[in-house]
Structures are given as structure tokens and as C-alpha cells.
Amino acid sequence: MLDVIIKGGTVVAPEGASVMDVGIEGEKIVAVATPGTLEASGVRSIDATGKIVLPGGIEPHTHINVPVPDYWAGGKSEVFTQPPESASRAAAFGGVTTYVDFAGNLPLNPGAVPPADPIMAQIEKRRQTFTGHSYIDFTFHYILAGAVSPQTIGEIGEAIQSGLASFKVFTTFFAKVPTGHLWAVFQEVAKHGGIMAVHAEEDDIVTYMEDKLVSEGNDHGSNLHLVHNNLSEDIAFRKVIRLAESTETGIYFVHTTAKEGVAAVAEARAKLLPVYGEALHNYLEFTCEDYKKPDGLAVHTYPALKFPEDRDALQQGLVDGPMCTTATDEWTTYKDVKLSGDTIKTVCGGHNGIETRMPVTFTKLVSTGRISLNRFADITSGNAAKILGMYPQKGAIAAGSDADIVLFDPDIKKKLTLDDLHVDSDYSIWEGFECHGYPVMTMLRGKVIVEDGKLLGSSSDGRWLPRRVAPGVLAQPAA
């Protein structure tokens, strides 16, 4: 017995986009059918005429309710990014129905000792932060930082079996994992069928450039792109790819920033290596030139915005395929925290972006005719689901998938203001950005949680999502 029928919209299903009806029973999609063939009495009918019916957005990279390092917060202690209630609320209004946050042992200040708790204990502790406090479904990457102990490496298999499919590492900052330890981690993750999420920069170049600019008196934050530079990304990406090739490990490069990074991912994929690239939506709009504007450091997300040709390469990568997903690296604070530091070592990372990713990406790439609706669904939902082990439960409008659905109105034109957003913050880097297309309804597992600007869901709706990466995703490029 159907509970809901979505009628007359352009349904973006895996096999193509066309006007279809979608039948929902309970939490699942049970039918995608020719218009008019799902008629039933006593069923809620949603008229989607003129709307695009998309799989719920999947945000693969967020940092919610985490401590902000003292040196980013102007010396303030006990400052946290926004909590899951407000982050997930904003996400729901932006068409996002699942996010991937982080658990693990990331030390936030130089010299800090990371938590020594076992992986499973840290996952459970992090789950409790979100359970009962999230409007949408959630899951985690697990962060491994510094010299990873043999004991921790030995716990990776159990974590993957429990449903934690992805592990995050850094090749720079004080969280840097030494190359030998990377090698060992890659081997263990590959052995058990997980995938690596990698923040890849060449640490020696980053630290050298920091010291150089400080000694020259050129350490204003507008020079961040000289520290976290193109060569650093080029070397680090290729080093990680070589390690991954030797260990047969799948790699998901978070926040690719440079044309060199795009090229490295493309070359690896041409060799049929399971390598995937992520582009942040603020990198599709802004460049390092924006750092020089009044309050320009607000647009910064680490590693660093680079040059117009890098922005263009990221856009083209989403058009052509080397870039597989869009994300935000969501890190929401208030403006006084965000702008408290103005040097290359003290600029606070991140911004509130979880609500704007889908409409901004649609505006930049779909409304301009550069990508199809199916490609849009891929880079905002389906590919993240495949790469990170949620597909086809998530990321598809298909019989048997969760009824995570977004109705998107392509005819809405609006200039974004902070008043349009639902974040726990007092600024937006998207102030004045003109969107061509906007989400108007969001459904989580068959329940309408946002409709016509009204929040109808509950902060207890979101559930922990266990994941398992399909073997094909880890064998060769599958998204």
C-alpha cells in the first residue's frame, strides 16, 4: 500500500531524467513509473509539475560540534563549531539528507596528545553526540593522526566490519601521518575493504613557506595560497597515489584545490586506479584574489583558495569526471571567531556551507548548461553514496532505495542573504550570490522534513548509517 505519490516531476533516476511518478511506501521508494499509473485512494499526492525530483543530497565532508583550536579562535577556549541540531537543520533546507562527519583522534593543538580510546569507543562516543540531535541521517569517517600505533592499526578491521567504511589521514599539519605509517594504514584498510579519505599536502613545502613568509614579514592571511600551494598539492597527491597503487587501496581526495590535483586524479583514473576527487563549492566561485577584499579571509577553507585557472580546472573536473563529488568541509563559527586571526598561521578554516552547496552547484553548472541533471545528481549525491559505501540505499531514486528525495524548483531566482539560511552563525560568504534554482521540499526516508520554507522534521529523525564499500568501487573508478 502506497503512502505517498510524487507526481509529474522530472525524476532524475540512475537510468536518466524524465517525467515520472514516484511511489513511496513507509521509508522506501517502491516504484518509479509512467505518469498516472500509480493512482491510489487515500494516498498523499505531491504535485511536482515543473520541479526536478532529485535524490537527497549527500554531504561527504563536515566538521560539526568540534572544538575550534585556540590559535584559530583568537586565543578563546571552549569554542565549538555549530551543533548537529543547527547544522542538520540547515542541511535539510538545502536539500541534504545525509552527512559524513568525523570521529577519531585528531589533536587540535600542537603538542596535544590524541585520545587513546579504542576506535570503537570513539565511534560510539561520537554517535551519541548526533543521536537524537540530527534532522538528517549521519555517518563518520574515522581520523587517524600522527604516528598510528600497531594497536590502533589492529582495530581497523573491526571498525570496518561494524560499518565504518572510511578513514581520514593528513599528510601535513601536526596531524601528519608519517609515510611509513600511511603505508601500514593503507594496507590494513585495503585488506578489510575500506577506503581512505586523504588531506594531501606536502608538509615540507607548507612548513618551509610558513617560515619563509614569517621571516620576510609577508605572513598576512592573504598569502595563504603561497603556503598551501600548487606544487605542494601536486607532490602530495602523486605520492599518495603511488602508495595506494602499491597497496591496492581506494583513495578519496578531500578538498582538491589546484589544477595539478585535478590532473593527478585524472591520470590515476586513466590507469584504472580507484581514485576519486572532491571539490568544495566555495572553490568553484572564489579565488585567492578574494582574500584581499574587505573581510576576504571569510571565504577561506584549508588548504587554500588558489588562482582562477585552478577554480576553472575544478569546475571542468566536475564536468568531465575526474572530480566526483561536491562538498563543503562544513566548519561553522561566528564572524568574530572566523576573522579573529589574519596571519597564515591563525586564519580560521571553514565556513557555513552545508545549506548552499546544492543551489550554488546547480547555478554554476546546471543553469549554465555545462552539466546534465544526471551529472548534478551524481556530484551532489550518487557518487558520494557509491564511493563511501551507501549506494543504492542512498543516492538514487530507485525501487528499494531510501525515500530521501528533494524537490528542486529550477525557476526560482533569488539573491542569497543570511536571512535565507538556517545556520547558527551571523555571516555568510554567499551574501548576494544569485541562485538560479532552489530546493523547495526535502524528504528523509519518506517523511517530509522541509516544505515551502517550513521545518516539519524533528531533531530525532536522523539515524546512524552503517556503510560498506562495494568491491567494484575499490577495484577501479566506479563513480
N, C-alpha and C positions, 0 to 999 in steps of 0.2 A: 504493500500500500504506500503510494507516494505521499510525502508530506508537503513538498514544495515543487513547483514547476517554474523555471525561469524561461520566459517565452520571448521569442522574436529578436534576440540579440545576436550579434556577430560573435559566435563562440570560437575561441582560439584553442582548439584541441590539438593533440600531437600530430594528427594527420592533416591538419590545415585549418584555416579560418573560414567559416561560412555561417549563414543564418541557420541556427538550430535551436531546439528546445533542450533544456537540461532538467532531468528528473532527479530529485533528491529524496532519499528515504533515511530517516534518522540522521546519522553523521556522514553518510556516504552518498556519492553520486552513483546512481543505478542505471541511468540511461542518458545518452546524448542522441537525440532523434530528430527526424524531419519535423518541421513545424506543424503543430496541430495533431500529432499522433500520440501525445501523452495526456490527452484530456481525461480528467477525473473529477468527480464531485467531492466537495469538502476539502479541497487542497488549496493551500495558499498559492496564488498565481502572481508572479512578479513580472511586470511588463518591462522588458529590456530593449524594446524597439529603439533603434538609434544608438544603443550603447554597445560597448565591447565587453564581452564576458571573458575574463582572464582567470588563470589560476592564481590563488592568493600569493602575494609577494613573499619571497624568502630572503631575509636579510642575513647574509652569511658572516657578518663581522661586526659585533657590537661590544662595548665595554660599559656595562650597566651596573650601578651601585658598587663602584670600586673606588678605593682611596686615590685622591689626586696627590702625586708627590709634592712634598713641601716646596721644592725648588720651582715647580710649575705654579704653585698656588700663592706665590709671593711670601713664602715663609709661614703661611697659615697651616695649622694642623687640623686633622679630622675633617677635611673637605672631601666629599664624595661626589661622583657623577650621579646623574639623576637616578632615582629608584625604579624598579621594574613597573610599578603602577603607572607612573607618568610616561616612561619610555614605551611601554606596550600600548598605552592609550594613544600616544602619538602615532605609533606604528599602525594601529588599526585604522585610524583616519587616513593614513597614507596608503592603504591597500595591502599592508603587510600582515600575514597571518602566522608566520613562524620566524623566529630569530635564533642565531647561533652566537652565544656569548662565550665566556671563558671560565674555566675552573683551573686550579693549579697553583704552582709555587713561584709566581713571579715576584721577585723582590722589587720594591718600588723606589728604593733609595740606594745610592752607592754604599756598599759595605753591609747592607741589610742581609740577614740570614733568612733564606726562604723557609716556609713552613716544612716541617719534617714529616707531617702526617702522611700515611699511605695514600696512593692515588684514589682508591675507592672512598676513603673517608673524606677527602677533599671534594670529590664529586658530590657526595651526599650532602655535605655542608652547604655547597653552592646551590644544590637543588632546593634546599629549604629556604634559601633567600628568595626564590622565584615562586615556589609552590604557594598558591593562594594569593599571589600578588601580581599576576600577569593576565592581561586580557587576551593574549595570544599564546600559541604553543612555543616551547623553548627547548633548546639543547645546547651542548657546550663543545668547544674544542678544549683540550687539556694542555696547559702551558708547561713545558719543561725548560728550566732556565739554569744557566751556569753549567758546572761540571756535574752531569747527571750520574748518580750513583748506580752501581750494579744492582742494588736492591730495587731502586725505582725502575730501572730498565726491566727487571724481572717481573714487575707488576703490570707492564703494558698489555700483555696478552689477556689477563683477566679483565682489564678495563675495556678492551675492545669486545670481548665476549659479552660484557654487560650492556653494550650498546653505545659506548663512547668511541666513535669511529675515527676521530681526527685529533692529531697532536700538533701543537704550535711550538715553534722554536724561533729564536732570534740569532742572527749572526753578527749583531752589533749591540751597543749599549752594555750596561752592566749585567744584562740578562744573557749575554752572548754564550752560546754553547760551543765549546772548543770543537775543532774539526773531527778529532778522533771520537769524541762523544757523539757528535752528529752521525758519524758513520755507524756507531753501535745502535743508536736510536733508530736510524733508518732501517737497519737490518731487522730489528725486532718488530717494528711497526709493519714492515712488509711481510714478515713471517706470519703475522696474525691477521692480515687483510685490512689494515688500517691505511689512512692517508695522512701525509704531512702537510700542514699549513706553515708556510715559511715567510718570515720577515727577513728579506735578504738584502743586506748592505755589507760592503767590505769595511770592516771595523778599523783597520789600519788607516785607511783613507779618511774615514769620518773623524777619527781622533786627531790625525795629523792636521786636517783642515781646521778643526776647532782650535787647536793650539796655535796654528799659524795666524788665523784671523784675530784671535785674542791678543797675540803679541804685536800685531800691526795696528790694533785699535779699530778693527773693522768687524767687530763681533755683534753689530746690530742684527736683530732678527730678520731683517730684510735680506740678509745674506745666507739664509738657511740653505738655499739651493746650491751654494758653493761648498757647503759641508756635506750634505746628503746629496751627492752629485751624480751625474750620469755615469761616470766611469765606475763609481762605487757600485751602482746597480748592475752594470754590465758584468763586472768581475764576479760579484756575489751570485748573480743568477746562474752564470755558467759553471761556477764551482759547485753549487747545489745540484744543478742538473747532472753534472758528472758523477757526483756521489750517488744520486738517485738512480742513474743508469747502471752503476756498478752493483747496486743493491736491489734493483728491480722494484723501486719504491715509487708510488704515485705522489706527485707534488702539486700543491695548490699555492701559488704565489699570491700572497695578500698584497693589497695596495700597490700594484705596479704603477710606477710614476714616469718612466723615461722611455723614449723610443728604443733605446738599447734593450730594455727589459722586454718590450713587446717583441723585438726581433729575436731575442734569446728563446722566448716561449715558442714563437713561430718555428724556429729552426728545430727545436726539440720535438715539436709535434710533427714536423715533416719527416722526422726519423721514427715516427710512430711511438714516441715515448709518452707515457701518461702524465703530461704536464699541462697545467691549467692556470690561467691568469685572471686576476680580479682587478677591476678598475673602480675607483671611488668616484661618485658622481660629482663631487666638487672639483676633481681633477679634469672633468670634461668641460668645465666652464672657466675656471680661474688659472692663472699662471703666476710665476714668481714676480711678474711686474705688479701684481695686485698687492704684494707685501708692502710696497712703497706708498700705498694710498693711506689716507687717514683711517686709523683702526684696521689697517690692512692685514695685520697679523691674525685677525679673527678667522681668516679663511684657511689658516694653516692646519694641516694634518701631517703627522710624520709618515714617511721620511721627509718629503718636501715637495711643494709645487715646483715645477720646472718651467720650461720655455714653451712658447706657442707651438713649436713643432712637436714637442712631447705631448701636449694636450691633443693635437691633431692625430698623432700616432695612436693614442689611446682610443679616441673616437673611431678611427679607421679599424683598429683592432677589434672593436665590438661589431663593426660592420662585417669584416672579413672572417672573423673567427678565432684568431689567436687569444683574444680576450674573451673569457667565457661568462663572467658574471659581473654585475654591478653591486657595490656595497657602499657602506658609509664610514666604517671604523668609528661608529657612533660613540661620542665622548662628550656628554652634555654637562656644562657647568654654567654658572652665571658670568656675565660680562666682566665683572671686576676680577674674577679668577682667571678667565681666559686671557685678559690683557694685562695681568699683573707683572708678567715678565716680558722683556723686549730684547733679550740677547739670544744668540744662537744656542745657549745652554738653558735658557729659562722660559722660552716661549711654550705656553701650554698647548699640548696637542689636541686635536679633535674639535668637533662642533656638533650641534644638534642637527642631524640629517635624516633620521630614520623615517620621518614623515614626508620628506620632499624627494626621496630617491626616485620613486616611480614616476611622478608627474614631470620631474626635471628630465629624466632619461627619455620619456615619451616626447617631450618638447624638443629636446636636442636631436633625436634620431628618428622618431616615427613621423612627427608632424612635418619634418623637413624632407621626408621621402627617402631617407637613407637606409632604413631597415623595414622589414615587414612586421606585421603583428605577431607572427610566429616567432621571429627572431627576438622581438621585445619580450614575449613570454619566456623565451629561453634565458635571456640575460638578466631577467628580474626574478625568475622563479625556477623553471625547469632544470636549467643547468646546475644551479646550486643543489637542487634536490638530487640530481644524479651523482655529482662529484662527491657530495658529503653523505650519501647513503640514506636518502629519504624517499627516493623515487621507486614506484609510482604512487606511494601513499600520499606524498606531497608533490606539488609541482606539475600537476596535469589535470585537465578536465577530461576525465575518462571514467567509464564504469568501474567501480571498485575503489577509486581514489577518495580520499577525504574530501568532503564538500567545502573546501576552502576556496572561495570564489570572490572576485572583485568585479563590480560593475564600474566601468570606466566610461565617462562621457567625453568623446573627442571634441565636442563643440564648445566646451567651457573654456573661456579665456579669462584669466584673472592675473593681476599682479599680486604676488605674494607679499603679505605683511606678517608681522609677528602675531597679530590678532587672528590670522587664519590658522595658526598652528596650535598644537596642544601639548607642547613640551614644558618641562619645568625649568624654564630659563627666561632671560629678559633680553635676548638678542637673537637675530637670525642672519646668517651670511646671505640668505636668499631674499632679503628685503628688496622689493622692487622687481624681482625676476618675473617675467611674464610667462605664465604657463599656458600652453595650448593643449588642453585635455586634463581631466582631473577625476580621481575616484569618487564615486557617489554612494557606493554601498560596499560593505565588506562582510563576508560570511565566514565564520570559523566552524568547521565541521557541521554545516547545516544550520547554524544559528546566526541570524543577522546581528552583528555586534555594532555596526555603524550604518546609519541610513539617513541620507539627506542632512548631514551635518549634526546628527544626534547620536550620542553614545548610548547604545542599547545593551551592550555586553556587561559582563561582570569581571572583576579582577580575579575571580576564582575560575574563570573559563579556561585559562591556559593550562596545558599539561606538558610534563616532561616527555620528550620524544627520543626513544632509543633508536639507534641507526646502525646500518650495516652496509658498507660499500660493496656494490656488485663487482664480481671479479673482472668483468669486461672493462669497467672504469679504470682498473688498476693495471690492465694489460696494454692498453693503447688509448689514444684520445677518443672519448666516448661522449663528449659534450662540447 
